[in-house]
Amino acid sequence: MLNQGDILLYDSHFLYHLKHSVPVQIYDDNVHIQIGIVARFNEHFVEIEDTLYNRQRFTFISRPGF
């Protein structure tokens, strides 16, 4: 399990957030983009709130308790 503020890097991180509906905060560089729940993911993309985000471009931060 990740703590609030930890960066999601591995499939296991995204799977945990998907299974437990833990919110994820998305950043493009240092710019906040969105907070939402992971709907699906693969090695290249994460779907949050009907939007696909490239895992290599964006940073995903764990937000439990948000």
Secondary structure as UniProt FT lines:
FT   TURN            4..5
FT   HELIX           11..20
FT   STRAND          24..28
FT   TURN            29..30
FT   STRAND          31..36
FT   STRAND          38..41
FT   STRAND          45..48
FT   TURN            49..50
FT   STRAND          51..54
FT   TURN            55..57
FT   STRAND          59..62
FT   TURN            64..65
//
